[in-house]
């Protein structure tokens, strides 16, 4: 599999997760349980953000694959993809900690903070796992 096909495939999987996250988030809004609603709101927000990222990645990969490329370009793109995914992993770890602070510390005072904190933890843990899997699947040549 070429790096471009890999990125297109990765973007498809991410868009599928985003669709599930957004639709699931809307469904959770109707539960009337504060924590569940907060998780739903975070699903809608982060699902929308990551859908935009996935569309950008897919569009960029399709454009590059249509151009034709050299071995040097593919290697450079694989390195860039790896760096972006590992950078995302670091960001997700930080955001999980932020979510836990909101859920466990601020959540003692404010139910909304607890709800959004747990929602953030759920979303970022899924993205952490997604990025971790993708880093292991990047075509190296």
Secondary structure, 3 states (H helix, E strand, C coil): CCHHHHHHHHHHHHHHHHHHHHHHHHHHHHHCCHHHHHHHHHHHHHHHHHHHHHHHHHHHHHHHHHHCCCHHHHHHHHHHHHHHHHHHHHHHHHHHHHHHHHHHHHHHCCHHHHHHHHHHHHHHHHHHHHHHHHHHHCCCC
